[in-house]
């Protein structure tokens, strides 16, 4: 790829930047969220070439209907700027608006060329292949976007989004192309990953590079969990260790600021186009590329047909200019002490290796053999993922009012304080309502917000090696699942369903809550006027109508010991 083929970026000369900053002082301003900032950065640095801004309505419709821009250029996924309806109503075509980061720092000016309310049902069907948010998280994210309307128009950039971490790895397309040219590379294999990489991955990548006679550009995704996710920093440090295991002048490591959609084949094609813009001639695609069920997601059940992503990228290789290279799973043959593609060796001799296996071994405190992962990489992982006995964890108890949650939580608090192993915090439902969520009502939205607030606090406690004891009613499944997904990234998450029947809870009724609800004095009481959705798969189920609080705590303690937390 020629270095002059694409514009350096959409960021203007500093003299023009001064003019834009003056204009922005009186312009309407939008502070972008993380997802929007990721898209803006790839627009400004030309990772999304040939786009020169957020898509207008006509471009958006063309992408949905034809998977191409109006001029016929292949483009699989809409890149749009969503805003709420009131903001959209206040804007006019031709108006210039300032786009800021979350701290109000000016990044670009957008000339509004299109304002519309999209059909998100249609968008979900075209992009994801379903409109069911329960089976596809990308659909849920699309429907839950704050903005019901889209803005489209061209951009003039003042600055790329500011980063403070791994600056030497945050390469723009022009920088990677320049580096490849200086290295004398004409053929480059792009490798997009979100996994921990180990010895077998090295052999896999080297073999693929040999087959296509190319150098390697390892470009892991910087996802939306960053920067608060410890896992992110561990990933990058491990990628740095990984690249050190290659021969000199064979591999370059860079970070990709990409908001993952989990759109399967379409997302794989978008990533192939991005790798072309970063200077790659080839792109490695897995059978389950960008699938919401890949890896540990969704229990490993794939949503898209296996191999569909590889096929789509291969079908459009001529138009995108990027050749598809299939990613193959490698195993280790202990007899020959060599790595093989899984289909190339005997099943009896070849050991399958996964990134999930590596993480499990680290967290369980097991010894990792050197044929599996290098000692310096294992040391990095152990630093961020200590054995469960030294990890923080959250015990999240859910159940009706009067079921015994608070009593169990208080007994657990005493027991953990006696053990003195970790700091422990009690987040009882009533205490949280008084001190953290006093302004909230008992509407469904506010109940969910209260539970996710508890989850956020518990996540911070868990991240820092403490124990969080949570005891809200938490009547709905969605915020409970969101808390599990959030907190499990930092440590342990144990959901305890206190399943004490409603009639027993009403007999206890120390607060008189149920009596007032039955008398019609109060509304919004879970179990009487509001529903309680029981957890579908709790880690522990306890009915306090037939056991004492101490017996309930003993059951929880036995589970924690079995799982290695104590």
For each residue, the residues with C-beta under 8 A, 3 or more apart:
1: 5 177 276 279 281 321
2: 5
3: 174 177 178 181
4:
5: 1 2
6: 46 49 173 174 277
7: 10 46 49
8: 11 46 174
9: 44 45 46 157 160 172 174
10: 7 43 44 45 46 52 53 108 155 156 157
11: 8 17 44 45 157 158 159 160
12: 16 17 20 156 157 158
13: 16 17
14: 17 18
15: 18 19
16: 12 13 19 20 156
17: 11 12 13 14 20 21 158 159
18: 14 15 21 22
19: 15 16 22 23
20: 12 16 17 23 24 106 109 156 158
21: 17 18 24 25 106 158
22: 18 19 25
23: 19 20 26 27 96 109
24: 20 21 27 29 98 106 109 158
25: 21 22
26: 23
27: 23 24 96 97 98 109
28: 90 91 95 97 98
29: 24 97 98 99 100 104
30: 81 83 87 97 98 99 100
31: 100 101 102 104
32: 36 37 40 99 100 101 102 107
33: 36 37 102 146
34: 37 38 102 224 259
35: 38 39 224 259
36: 32 33 39 40 81 82
37: 32 33 34 40 41 101 102 107 161
38: 34 35 41 42 222 224 257 258 259
39: 35 36 42 43 48 54 79 81 259
40: 32 36 37 43 44 99 107 108 155 161
41: 37 38 44 45 47 160 161 257
42: 38 39 45 47 48 257 258 274
43: 10 39 40 46 47 48 51 52 53 54 79 155
44: 9 10 11 40 41 107 108 155 157 160
45: 9 10 11 41 42 160 172 173 174
46: 6 7 8 9 10 43 49 172 173 174 277
47: 41 42 43 172 173 256 257 274 277 278
48: 39 42 43 51 79 274 277
49: 6 7 46 173 277
50: 69 73
51: 43 48 55 75 79
52: 10 43 154 155
53: 10 43 110 111 113 152 153 154 155
54: 39 43 79 80 81 110 150 151 152 153 155
55: 51 59 60 63 78 79 80 150 152
56: 59 60 113 114 152 153
57: 60 61 114 116 150 152
58: 61 62 70 114
59: 55 56 62 63 69 70 152
60: 55 56 57 63 64 78 80 118 150 152
61: 57 58 64 65
62: 58 59 65 66 68 69 70
63: 55 59 60 66 67 68 69 75 76 77 78
64: 60 61 78 122 123 126 127
65: 61 62 126
66: 62 63
67: 63 74 75 76 266
68: 62 63 72 73 74 75
69: 50 59 62 63 72 73 74 75
70: 58 59 62
71:
72: 68 69
73: 50 68 69 319
74: 67 68 69 269 273 316 319 320
75: 51 63 67 68 69 270 273
76: 63 67 127 263 266 267 269 270
77: 63 127 261 263 266 267 270
78: 55 60 63 64 123 127
79: 39 43 48 51 54 55
80: 54 55 60 118 150 151 152
81: 30 36 39 54 110 147 150 151 152
82: 36 145 146 147 148 149 150 151
83: 30 87 88 147 149 150 151
84: 87 88 146 147 148 149
85: 88 89 117 148 149
86: 89 90
87: 30 83 84 90 91 147 149
88: 83 84 85 91 115 117 147 148 149 151
89: 85 86
90: 28 86 87
91: 28 87 88 95 97 112 115 151
92: 95 112
93: 112 113 114 115
94: 111 112 113
95: 28 91 92 111 112
96: 23 27 109 110 111 112
97: 27 28 29 30 91 109 110 112 151
98: 24 27 28 29 30 106 108 109
99: 29 30 32 40 106 107 108 109 110 155
100: 29 30 31 32 103 104 105 106 107
101: 31 32 37 104 105 107 161 162
102: 31 32 33 34 37
103: 100
104: 29 31 100 101
105: 100 101 159 162
106: 20 21 24 98 99 100 158 159
107: 32 37 40 44 99 100 101 157 158 159 160 161
108: 10 40 44 98 99 155 156 157 158
109: 20 23 24 27 96 97 98 99 155 156 158
110: 53 54 81 96 97 99 151 153 154 155
111: 53 94 95 96 153 154 156
112: 91 92 93 94 95 96 97 115 151 152 153
113: 53 56 93 94 152 153 154
114: 56 57 58 93 150 151 152 153
115: 88 91 93 112 149 150 151 152
116: 57 149 150
117: 85 88 148 149 150
118: 60 80 122 123 149 150
119: 122 123
120: 123 124 142 143
121: 124 125 131
122: 64 118 119 125 126
123: 64 78 118 119 120 126 127 142
124: 120 121 127 128 130 131 136 138 139 142 143
125: 121 122 128 129 130 131
126: 64 65 122 123
127: 64 76 77 78 123 124 138 142 261 263 266
128: 124 125 136 138 139 142 261 263 264
129: 125 136 264 303 304
130: 124 125 135 136 139 303
131: 121 124 125 139
132: 135 136 139
133: 136 137 139 140 143
134: 140
135: 130 132 139 303
136: 124 128 129 130 132 133 139 140 262 292 303
137: 133 140 141 262 292 297
138: 124 127 128 141 142 261 262 263 292
139: 124 128 130 131 132 133 135 136 142 143
140: 133 134 136 137 143 144
141: 137 138 144 145 261
142: 120 123 124 127 128 138 139 145
143: 120 124 133 139 140
144: 140 141
145: 82 141 142 148
146: 33 82 84
147: 81 82 83 84 87 88 150
148: 82 84 85 88 117 145
149: 82 83 84 85 87 88 115 116 117 118
150: 54 55 57 60 80 81 82 83 114 115 116 117 118 147
151: 54 80 81 82 83 88 91 97 110 112 114 115
152: 53 54 55 56 57 59 60 80 81 112 113 114 115
153: 53 54 56 110 111 112 113 114
154: 52 53 110 111 113
155: 10 40 43 44 52 53 54 99 108 109 110
156: 10 12 16 20 108 109 111
157: 9 10 11 12 44 107 108 160
158: 11 12 17 20 21 24 106 107 108 109
159: 11 17 105 106 107 162
160: 9 11 41 44 45 107 157 172
161: 37 40 41 101 107 257
162: 101 105 159
163: 166 167 170
164: 167
165: 227 233 236
166: 163 169 170 236 255
167: 163 164 170
168:
169: 166 236 253 254 255
170: 163 166 167 254 255 257
171: 175 176 179 252 254 255 278
172: 9 45 46 47 160 175 176
173: 6 45 46 47 49 176 177 277 278 279
174: 3 6 8 9 45 46 177 178
175: 171 172 178 179
176: 171 172 173 179 180 217 252 254 278 279
177: 1 3 173 174 180 181 278 279
178: 3 174 175 181 182
179: 171 175 176 182 183 252
180: 176 177 183 185 188 215 217 252 279
181: 3 177 178 184 185
182: 178 179
183: 179 180 215 249 252
184: 181
185: 180 181 188 214 215
186: 281
187: 212 213 214 215 281 282
188: 180 185 214 215 216 217 279 280 281 282
189: 205 208 209 212 214 215 216 217 280 281 282 283 284 325
190: 217 219 272 275 278 280 282 283 284 322
191: 205 216 217 218 219 284
192: 219 220 221 256 271 275 283 284
193: 197 218 220 221
194: 220 221 223 235 260 295
195: 201 295 355
196: 235 238 355 358 359 381
197: 193 201 202 238 239 242 355
198: 201 202 353 355 358 372 373 374 377
199: 202 203 332 339 353 370 371 372 373 374
200: 203 204 330 331 332 339 353 372
201: 195 197 198 204 205 242 330
202: 197 198 199 205 206 242 245 246
203: 199 200 206 207 330 339
204: 200 201 207 208 327 328 329 330 339 341
205: 189 191 201 202 208 209 216 218 251 284
206: 202 203 209 210 216 246 250
207: 203 204 210 211 341
208: 189 204 205 211 212 284 325 327 328
209: 189 205 206 212 213 214 215 216 250
210: 206 207 213
211: 207 208 325
212: 187 189 208 209 281 282 323 325
213: 187 209 210
214: 185 187 188 189 209 281 282
215: 180 183 185 187 188 189 209 249 250 251 252
216: 188 189 191 205 206 209 246 250 251 252
217: 176 180 188 189 190 191 251 252 254 275 278 279 280
218: 191 193 205 239 242 243 251 252 253 254
219: 190 191 192 253 254 255 256 275 278
220: 192 193 194 235 236 239 255 256
221: 192 193 194 256 258 260
222: 38 226 232 255 256 257 258
223: 194 226 232 258 259 260
224: 34 35 38 259 260
225: 228 229 231 232 489
226: 222 223 229 232
227: 165 232
228: 225
229: 225 226 232 233 489
230: 233 234 384 463 489 490
231: 225 234 235 384 489
232: 222 223 225 226 227 229 235 236
233: 165 229 230 236 237 384
234: 230 231 237 238 380 381 383 384 385
235: 194 196 220 231 232 238 239
236: 165 166 169 220 232 233 239 240 255
237: 233 234 240 241 380
238: 196 197 234 235 241 242 377 380 381
239: 197 218 220 235 236 242 243 253
240: 236 237 243 244 253
241: 237 238 244 245 374 376 377 380
242: 197 201 202 218 238 239 245 377
243: 218 239 240 246 251 252 253
244: 240 241
245: 202 241 242 374
246: 202 206 216 243 250 251
247: 250
248:
249: 183 215
250: 206 209 215 216 246 247
251: 205 215 216 217 218 243 246
252: 171 176 179 180 183 215 216 217 218 243
253: 169 218 219 239 240 243
254: 169 170 171 176 217 218 219 278
255: 166 169 170 171 219 220 222 236
256: 47 192 219 220 221 222 274
257: 38 41 42 47 161 170 222
258: 38 42 221 222 223 271 274
259: 34 35 38 39 223 224
260: 194 221 223 224 267 290
261: 77 127 128 138 141 267 290
262: 136 137 138 267 290 291 292 297
263: 76 77 127 128 138 266 267 270 290
264: 128 129 267 268 289 290 291 292 303 304 308 309
265: 268 269 289 290 304 308 309 311 312 313
266: 67 76 77 127 263 269 270 312
267: 76 77 260 261 262 263 264 270 271 289 290 309
268: 264 265 271 272 285 289 290 309 310 312 313
269: 74 76 265 266 272 273 309 312 313 316 320
270: 75 76 77 263 266 267 273 274
271: 192 258 267 268 274 275 283 289 290
272: 190 268 269 275 276 283 285 313 316 320 322 324
273: 74 75 269 270 276 277 320 322
274: 42 47 48 256 258 270 271 277 278
275: 190 192 217 219 271 272 278 280 283 322
276: 1 272 273 279 280 281 283 320 321 322
277: 6 46 47 48 49 173 273 274
278: 47 171 173 176 177 190 217 219 254 274 275
279: 1 173 176 177 180 188 217 276
280: 188 189 190 217 275 276 283 322
281: 1 186 187 188 189 212 214 276 321 322 323
282: 187 188 189 190 212 214 322 323 324 325
283: 189 190 192 271 272 275 276 280 313 322 323 324 325
284: 189 190 191 192 205 208 325 326 327
285: 268 272 289 309 310 313 324 325 326 327
286: 289 294 309 310 326 327
287: 306 307 309 310 326 327
288: 291 293 294 302 304 306 309
289: 264 265 267 268 271 285 286 294 309 310 327
290: 260 261 262 263 264 265 267 268 271 294 309
291: 262 264 288 294 297 302 303 304 309
292: 136 137 138 262 264 297 298 303
293: 288 297 298 299 300 301 302 303
294: 286 288 289 290 291 297 300 302
295: 194 195 300 355 356
296: 300 356
297: 137 262 291 292 293 294 300
298: 292 293 301 303
299: 293
300: 293 294 295 296 297
301: 293 298
302: 288 291 293 294 305 306
303: 129 130 135 136 264 291 292 293 298
304: 129 264 265 288 291 308 309
305: 302 308
306: 287 288 302
307: 287 310 311
308: 264 265 304 305 311 312
309: 264 265 267 268 269 285 286 287 288 289 290 291 304 312 313
310: 268 285 286 287 289 307 313 314 324 326
311: 265 307 308 314 315
312: 265 266 268 269 308 309 315 316
313: 265 268 269 272 283 285 309 310 316 317 320 322 324
314: 310 311 317 324
315: 311 312
316: 74 269 272 312 313 319 320
317: 313 314 320 321 322 323 324
318: 321
319: 73 74 316
320: 74 269 272 273 276 313 316 317
321: 1 276 281 317 318
322: 190 272 273 275 276 280 281 282 283 313 317
323: 212 281 282 283 317
324: 272 282 283 285 310 313 314 317
325: 189 208 211 212 282 283 284 285
326: 284 285 286 287 310
327: 204 208 284 285 286 287 289
328: 204 208 341 342 343
329: 204 341 342 352
330: 200 201 203 204 339 340 341 342 353
331: 200 339 340 341 342 345 350 351 352 353
332: 199 200 337 338 339 340 350 351 353 371 372
333: 336 337 338 339 340 345 346 349 350 351
334: 337 349 351 371
335: 349
336: 333 349
337: 332 333 334 371
338: 332 333
339: 199 200 203 204 330 331 332 333
340: 330 331 332 333 344 345 350
341: 204 207 328 329 330 331 344 345
342: 328 329 330 331 345 350 352
343: 328
344: 340 341
345: 331 333 340 341 342 349 350
346: 333 349 350
347: 350
348:
349: 333 334 335 336 345 346
350: 331 332 333 340 342 345 346 347
351: 331 332 333 334
352: 329 331 342
353: 198 199 200 330 331 332 357 358 372
354: 357 358
355: 195 196 197 198 295 358 359
356: 295 296 359 360
357: 353 354 360 361 372
358: 196 198 353 354 355 361 362 368 372 373 381
359: 196 355 356 362 363 381 385
360: 356 357 363 364
361: 357 358 364 366 367 368 372
362: 358 359 365 366 368 378 381 382 385
363: 359 360 385 386 387 388 391
364: 360 361 387 388 564
365: 362 387 388 389 564
366: 361 362
367: 361
368: 358 361 362 372 373 378
369: 372
370: 199 373 374 375
371: 199 332 334 337
372: 198 199 200 332 353 357 358 361 368 369
373: 198 199 358 368 370 377 378 381
374: 198 199 241 245 370 377 378
375: 370 378 379
376: 241 379 380
377: 198 238 241 242 373 374 380 381
378: 362 368 373 374 375 381 382
379: 375 376 382 383
380: 234 237 238 241 376 377 383 384
381: 196 234 238 358 359 362 373 377 378 384 385
382: 362 378 379 385 386
383: 234 379 380
384: 230 231 233 234 380 381
385: 234 359 362 363 381 382 391
386: 363 382 389 390 391
387: 363 364 365 390 391 564
388: 363 364 365 391 393 492 563 564 565
389: 365 386 564 565 566
390: 386 387 465
391: 363 385 386 387 388 462 465 491 492 565
392: 422 461 462 463 464 465 466 467 468 490 491 492
393: 388 462 467 468 491 492 493 494 560 565
394: 458 459 461 462 467 468 469 470 483 487 491 492 493 494
395: 409 412 467 468 469 470 494 496 556
396: 455 458 470 474 480 483 484 487 493 494 495 496
397: 405 408 409 469 470 471 496 497 498
398: 405 472 473 474 475 480 495 496 497 498 535 538
399: 403 404 405 473 497 498 499 500
400: 403 473 498 500 502 505 526 527 532
401: 473 505 511 513 514 525 526 527
402: 500 504 505 506 508 509 510 511 513 514
403: 399 400 498 499 500 504 505 544
404: 399 407 408 498 500 542 544 549 552
405: 397 398 399 408 409 429 471 472 473 498
406: 409 410 428 429 430 471
407: 404 410 411 544 549
408: 397 404 405 411 412 471 496 498 542 544 549 552 553 556
409: 395 397 405 406 412 413 426 428 469 470 471
410: 406 407 413 414 426 428
411: 407 408 414 415 549 550 552 553
412: 395 408 409 415 416 469 553 556
413: 409 410 416 417 424 426 469
414: 410 411 417 418
415: 411 412 418 419 553 557
416: 412 413 419 421 422 424 467 469
417: 413 414 420 424
418: 414 415
419: 415 416 566
420: 417
421: 416 566
422: 392 416 465 466 467
423: 461 465 466 467
424: 413 416 417 466 467 468 469
425: 457 461 466 467 468 469
426: 409 410 413 431 469 471
427: 431 432 454 457 458 468 469 470 471 472
428: 406 409 410 431 432 471 472
429: 405 406 432 433 471 472 473
430: 406 433 434
431: 426 427 428 434 435
432: 427 428 429 435 436 437 450 453 454 472
433: 429 430 436 437 438 440 450
434: 430 431 438
435: 431 432 438
436: 432 433 450 453 454 457
437: 432 433 440 446 449 450 453
438: 433 434 435
439:
440: 433 437 446 447 449 450
441: 446 524
442: 446 447 524 530
443: 446 447 524
444: 447 448 476
445: 448 449
446: 437 440 441 442 443 449 450
447: 440 442 443 444 450 451 473 474 475 476 479
448: 444 445 451 452 476 478 479
449: 437 440 445 446 452 453
450: 432 433 436 437 440 446 447 453 454 472
451: 447 448 454 455 472 474 476 479 480 483
452: 448 449 455 456 479 482 483
453: 432 436 437 449 450 456 457
454: 427 432 436 450 451 457 458 470 472 474 483
455: 396 451 452 458 459 470 479 482 483 486 487
456: 452 453 459 460 486
457: 425 427 436 453 454 460 461 468
458: 394 396 427 454 455 461 462 468 470 483 487
459: 394 455 456 462 463 483 486 487 489 490
460: 456 457 463 464
461: 392 394 423 425 457 458 464 466 467 468
462: 391 392 393 394 458 459 465 466 467 468 487 490 491 492 493
463: 230 392 459 460 490 491
464: 392 460 461
465: 390 391 392 422 423 462 491
466: 392 422 423 424 425 461 462
467: 392 393 394 395 416 422 423 424 425 461 462
468: 392 393 394 395 424 425 427 457 458 461 462
469: 394 395 397 409 412 413 416 424 425 426 427
470: 394 395 396 397 409 427 454 455 458
471: 397 405 406 408 409 426 427 428 429
472: 398 405 427 428 429 432 450 451 454
473: 398 399 400 401 405 429 447 526 532
474: 396 398 447 451 454 479 480
475: 398 447 526 530 531 532 533
476: 444 447 448 451 479 480 533
477: 480 481 533 535 536
478: 448 481 482
479: 447 448 451 452 455 474 476 482 483
480: 396 398 451 474 476 477 483 484 495 535
481: 477 478 484 485
482: 452 455 478 479 485 486
483: 394 396 451 452 454 455 458 459 479 480 486 487 493
484: 396 480 481 487 488 493 495
485: 481 482 488 489
486: 455 456 459 482 483 489 490
487: 394 396 455 458 459 462 483 484 490 491 493
488: 484 485 491 492 493
489: 225 229 230 231 459 485 486
490: 230 392 459 462 463 486 487
491: 391 392 393 394 462 463 465 487 488
492: 388 391 392 393 394 462 488 563 565
493: 393 394 396 462 483 484 487 488
494: 393 394 395 396 539 540 556 559 560 563 565
495: 396 398 480 484 535 538 539 540
496: 395 396 397 398 408 538 539 540 541 542 556
497: 397 398 399 534 535 538 540 541 542
498: 397 398 399 400 403 404 405 408 542 543 544 552
499: 399 403 534 541 542 543
500: 399 400 402 403 404 504 505 543 544 545
501: 504 505 543 545
502: 400 505 506 527
503: 506 507
504: 402 403 500 501 507 508 544 545
505: 400 401 402 403 500 501 502 508 509 514 527
506: 402 502 503 509 514
507: 503 504
508: 402 504 505
509: 402 505 506 512 513 514 515
510: 402
511: 401 402
512: 509 515 516
513: 401 402 509 516 517 522 525
514: 401 402 505 506 509 517 518 525 527 528
515: 509 512 518 519
516: 512 513 519 521 522 525
517: 513 514 520 521 522 523 525 528 529
518: 514 515 528
519: 515 516
520: 517
521: 516 517
522: 513 516 517 525
523: 517 529
524: 441 442 443 529 530
525: 401 513 514 516 517 522 528 529 530
526: 400 401 473 475 530 531 532
527: 400 401 502 505 514 530 532
528: 514 517 518 525
529: 517 523 524 525
530: 442 475 524 525 526 527
531: 475 526
532: 400 473 475 526 527
533: 475 476 477
534: 497 499
535: 398 477 480 495 497 538
536: 477
537:
538: 398 495 496 497 535 541
539: 494 495 496 559
540: 494 495 496 497 555 556 559
541: 496 497 499 538
542: 404 408 496 497 498 499 547 552 555 556
543: 498 499 500 501 546 547
544: 403 404 407 408 498 500 504 547 548 549 552
545: 500 501 504
546: 543
547: 542 543 544 551 552 555
548: 544 551 552
549: 404 407 408 411 544 552 553
550: 411 553 554
551: 547 548 554 555
552: 404 408 411 498 542 544 547 548 549 555 556
553: 408 411 412 415 549 550 556 557
554: 550 551 557 558
555: 540 542 547 551 552 558 559
556: 395 408 412 494 496 540 542 552 553 559 560
557: 415 553 554 560 561 566
558: 554 555 561 562
559: 494 539 540 555 556 562 563
560: 393 494 556 557 563 565 566
561: 557 558 564 565 566
562: 558 559
563: 388 492 494 559 560
564: 364 365 387 388 389 561
565: 388 389 391 393 492 494 560 561
566: 389 419 421 557 560 561
